[in-house]
Amino acid sequence: MNKNLYFIFLFLLGLFFLGSCIKKDSPKQIEENLKTSMELSLNHNPRIDTSRVKFKVLTVTYFEAPKGFICEFKVNMKEKRDGELKDTTGMMSANISKDFKNVTRRD
């Protein structure tokens, strides 16, 4: 009986150490990953003529939900129209998955 308890204790101790070694991203790193994901999504969208329109994500405010991140971005858009460069800044909302690969725009 003592031998079984000893092995269970070692197994639980091993799981504890394995779980503590998992790297957690810092809030600054999460923020940079969210900004990069949104910028890639905007600048590589097949429905947008990226030779005329460029997006730059300036800031992000986010909330970590169970399935991903709920985000609000401040985005700068530059557009070449009729030989002029038009510039505007606005807000966009999106949901981003935990692995930063899936970006879903919200209204």
C-alpha positions, -999 to +999 in steps of 0.1 A: +000+000+000+028+024+009+045+016-024+014+026-044+011+059-024+047+066-031+043+062-069+011+083-069+029+110-050+058+109-074+034+110-104+016+140-090+048+158-081+060+152-117+028+166-131+032+197-109+068+203-122+057+198-158+029+222-154+051+249-139+075+247-168+049+258-193+059+293-205+033+320-200+034+350-223+037+384-207+010+410-213+034+430-235+041+399-256+004+391-260-003+427-270+024+426-297+011+393-310-024+406-312-013+438-331+008+417-355-021+392-361-046+421-369-021+439-391-014+408-411-051+401-414-058+436-427-028+439-451-032+404-466-070+404-471-077+394-508-108+417-509-086+448-503-063+464-530-031+464-509-012+484-536-034+514-527-044+508-491-020+501-461-030+495-425-009+501-394-022+490-360-013+516-334-028+503-301-048+474-288-071+469-258-080+433-251-098+409-228-088+373-226-119+351-230-120+313-227-118+307-265-095+336-275-091+374-272-118+401-276-099+431-289-104+467-299-077+482-322-068+518-331-058+515-367-042+540-391-052+536-428-033+553-456-048+553-491-035+565-524-064+581-544-060+603-575-023+608-568-030+620-533-022+602-500-053+601-478-048+593-441-073+584-415-074+568-380-102+547-366-113+519-343-118+483-353-130+453-332-120+417-336-119+383-320-085+366-322-079+329-313-054+319-286-029+308-312-031+343-329-040+327-363-077+333-367-089+368-368-127+375-370-138+411-374-168+423-353-192+451-359 
